[in-house]
Amino acid sequence: MSGRLGGEFCLVCGADPPLFGDRMCESCVRVRTTLATVPENVPWVRCARCGIVELDGKWEATKEADIWDELLHRHLGVHERAEDIQLAMEPVKVSDRHTLLHIQIEGVIDELLYQEEHTMRARMANGVCLTCTRRAGNYFEATVQLRSSGRRLSEEEFTKLRTTLDEVLAKLSDDPMFFITNEGPVTGGYDVVLGSKGLARAWGRHLVDEYGGMTVETNTTVGRKDGVDVTRLTLLYRKPGYEIGDLVHWRHHHWRPSTWTKEGAVLERVDRRERTGATWRDLEQASVVAQRSAMLRVPFINEDASVGEFLDPNTWTMESVRLPFDHTPGRQGLIARVDGEWMALPWMGLDEQEDAA
């Protein structure tokens, strides 16, 4: 023992100061102090079906680098008095299931700098996430029914509506329950079976905002779990079979929708200057008699106060038609084929805008 009588000395070897920690010299402190501890092997789970990873009890789509960071921070033990911690890690893949994580760590304990190297083996195990388990069991919470009113939609139109679901999924959070269980055409429409009621409602709102129309929700109780009713949602989306500017037959007259509103549409009557608003429910009985895309613009070769003559572009024969109430001499006619005969229509703002463009 080299310490002077009554002076401080290392409690282990008797060395003179400086002393650290629990009154030990530097060499004795370092022998007995470990900056960090890591287990030799750590497990992690990847879904064998979809590849997402279970981290901290939650299934997430995670990059490999984030997996190693999560495993390191979850399993790394650092001395309680350590300060100014610096970490570096290099993953080395050994096999499909095993990756070695080489770790370098430094920090200060009681004014002494420690530098250590450790190796931790990350061992991957296959599992099946809740989403894939439910998909395999054809689990679903909601069915969205795409339908139309006014006319039957074409396959192309249903495909366009279905595409909007992908747009909604891209904008929503990465919820594992946002999946499609089944889908396909049915009589009169198209059905999509979903794993989430929230996804069904979000898609329904998007369809109404984008295309107008209305949604109707029906909830059906299918059982009980933990004392709570388990329900499934059926969301019917009914898209108007007509677009802005189409010619529709409604309440015994011909009308053209001019604008959408939050609750329905504003229509302009064809045979006289009249505008009216109607709700989607009111318009369920409206039927499309001519689409705007099929309407023609023709010059009148002869015209009087009430009738105009033009050359039929289909048969190249002269036809006559009753002039609309807003017609002015010399103006082109906007005509549509209705029940095998030509009808001249009053011009709307969007017709004139299209001509100007």
N, C-alpha and C positions, 0 to 999 in steps of 0.2 A: 504494500500500500504506500503510494508516494505522496498522499496529501499531508499537509502540515497538521499538527495536533490542533483540533478545534476548527480547522478550515473545511471547506466543501470538497467533496471527492465523489467519484462515480460509485454508486451503490453496488455495482456488479464487479468491477475490476479495480476500483480504488484510484483510478486516474484522476489527475488534477483537472480543474475547470479548463475550458468551458463545458458546462453541462447542459443537457437538453432533456425535454420531456420529463419523465419521472426521475430526475436527478441522475442521468446516465451520460457518459461521454458519447461522442458521435458514433464511434465504431460499435459500441454496445447497443445504442438506440437503433442503428441501421439493421443490425442482426435481428432485432426483435420487432421491427416495424415493417409492415407491408402496406404500400400505398393503395393497391387495388387487388381485388379477388374476382375471378371469373370461373364459372363451372367448366369442366372439361367438355361436356356435351350439352347442347340446348336443343329442344325439339321445336319445330314449327309445322303448321299444317296448311297444305294447299288443296283446294277442291279438285278432285280428279276429273270432274266434268267440264267446268268452266274456267279453272285456273286462278280464281280469286283466292285470297289468303286470309286466314283467321289470325287477327292480331288483337290481343287484349279482349278476347271474347266476342269480337265483331268481325264479320266477313267483309273484306274490302278489296277493291282492285288496286294493287300496290306494286310499284316498281321494285326490282330486286335490291337496289341500293337502299331503298327505304326499309326493306325487310331487315337488312343487316344492321342498320342504324337502330331500328326498334328493338332487335334482339340484344344489341350491345347495351343500350340504355336500360333495358328491363332487367338484365342479369349482371351488369357490372356493379360490384360493391366497392365503394371508395372509403378510405379512412375518414372517420368523423371529423378530424381536425385538419383535413387537407384543404389547401387553398390554391388558387391560380391553376386550376386543372387544365391540361392540354391533352387532347386525344387525337390519335391518328389510327386508321384501320385500313387493312388491305385484304379483301376477300380473295381466296384462291379456291376455285372449283375443283374438287377431287373426283366427283362423280355426279350423276343426275340428282342424287339424294343428299350428298355430303359436300359441304363447303367449309373450308378452314378460314377463320377470321383471325388474322395476325394483328395484334393490337399493341400500339405504343402509347404509353401514358406517362406524363410527368406532372408533378405538383409539389407544393411546399408544405411541409409539416414541421411546426415549431422552428421555423426559419431555416430548415434544411431542405435542399432540393432533392427530390427522388425521381428516378427514371426507371421504368420497368417495361418489360415486354411479356405479353401473354398470348396464348393461342386458345381459341374456343372453336369447337366443331358444331356447326349448325346442321342438324339432321332433319331432313324434310320427311313428313309422313303424309300419305294420301288420306283425304277425307271427302265428305260430300257436304256442301253448304246447304243451308235451309232452302234457298231459292231452287237449287237443282233437285233437292228432295221433293219439294212441292211440284216442280215441273214434271218430274218423273211420275208423280201421282196425279197428274192433270188437275192440280189445285187451281182454283180461281175464286175471285171475289166479285167480279163484275163482268157483264156482257154489254158491249156497245152495239146497238143495232142501227145501221145506216139505212135510212129509207128516204123516200121523196114524196112530195105532193105536187099535183098538177100534171105530171107526166112521169113515165118510167125513165130513170136515168140509164145512160149507156154504160157499158163495161169500163170505158175510158174515164167517165166521170166518177164512177165508184173508185177506180184506181187512184184518181187525183185526190179524192177525199181520204183514202187510206194512207196516202203518202204523208198527209199532215200529221199522222201519229208519230212518224219518225222525227219530224220537226219538233214536236212537243217533247219527245224523249230526249232529244239533244239539248233542250233548254232546261230540263228539270234536273234536280240533284240526282246523284248516282245511287238511287234507292234500289237495293237488290230485289224488292218486290215489284218493281216496274218491269214486268215481263209479259209476253204474249203466250198464252196457253194454247190457243187454237184460233183459227180464223178461216173464213171462206165464204163464197157466195151462197145465198139462200134464196128461196122464192121471194121475189120482190125487193131484194136488197143484199146487204153484206153484213155479216156478224163477226165481231172481234171479241174473243174471250180473254180477259186480262187478270193478272194476279193482284191488282190493287184497285180499290174503289177510288182512291185519290187520283190515280192516273186516268181512270175513266172520266171523272168529273173535269179534270184539267183539259182533256181532249175535247169533251163536249163544249166547254166554254170557248175553246179555240175555234171549233167548227162554226159556232154561232157568230163569233166575231168576224170570221173570214168569209162565210158564205150566207149569213142570215139563217133564218129558220128557227126552230125551237127544239128544246130537249124536254123529255118527260122521264122522271125517275120512278122506279118501282122497286121496293125492297121486299124480299121474301125471307122469312125465317126458316133456316135449314137445320137448326139444332141449338144446343146450349153447351157452353164451356165455362167452367168455373162460375156457374150461376148467372152467366150473361148470355143473352140470345146471340146466336151466330147468324148473320144475315148475308144475303147476296144481292147485289145491285144489278138491275137491268136498266140501262140508260138508252132510251130511244131518241135518236137524232133524226129529225125529219127536215130534210133540205128542200127548199122551194124548188119545184121542177122548172121554174122560170127564172130568167135573169133580168136585170135591168134592161128595159127596151123591148122585151118579148111581148107578143100579143096574147092576152089571156081572156078566157070567157068566165065571167064571174057575176053572179046575181043578174042573169039574163042580158048582160051587156058585154061589149068588148072594151078592155082596158089595157093600158101599158104601164107597168111599174116604172116609176121615174127615180125613186131613191129608196134606200133601206132606212128604217128607223130602228130604235132599240127594241121595240115591241112588234114591229111588222114592216109595212111598206107604205109608201105614198103612190097612188095610182092616178093616171090621167085617162079620162074617158075618150073613146075614139070618135063618137058621133056628135059630141058637143064639148064646149069648153067647161070642163068640170074636173076638179081634183078632190080626192078623198083619201083619208088614212084608214088602214085596216090592220088588225092584229094578225099574227101568224095563224091563230086558231080560226079567225074569220076567213082567212084565205085558203084553208084546207080544201075547200070545195072548188077552188079556181082550177081551171084546166088550160093548158097551153094549146093554142091553135096555130101559132106560127112563132118560130124562134127568130130573133133579130138577125142572126147570122144568115138566115135564108131570105131576108127581105131584099128587094131590088130597088135601085134608083133608076128611073127611066124618064126621058124627055117626052112631053106630050106633043104629038104631031099636030093634032087638032084639039081644040077645046072650046066649050061655051060656058055658060054660067054654072052648069052643074055636072057636065060630063066631059071627060078627056079621053082622047084616043092615043094609043101608043102601040109600038111594035113588040109583040110577045117575044122575048129573047129565046124561048124554048121552041116555038113553032114557026117563028118569023111570019106570023099573021097579025093583022090589025085587030086589036081588042079595045073595048071601051070600059071605062070604070067611072063610078060616081066620085066626083072630086071631094076632098075632105073640107071641113068647115073653115080651115085656116088657109086654103089655097089662094095664091095670088097669081094672076096671068103671067105665063112665061116661066114659072118656077117648075123645077123637076118634081116628079111624083115619087113618093115612097110607097111601094106596093108589096103586098103579101098574098100568098095563095091560101085561101080559107075555104074549106069544103069544096074544092075543085074550081073555085072562082077567084078572080083577082079582087082585092080590096085595097083602096087607097087610104093611107093613114096620115093623120096630122103629124107634123114634124115635132120632135122633142129636142131639148137642148143638146143632148148627147149626140143626136143625129147630125145637127149642124156643126158641132165640134169635130166630129169625125170627117165631115166634108172639108172643113177648114184645114184639118191636118193633112 
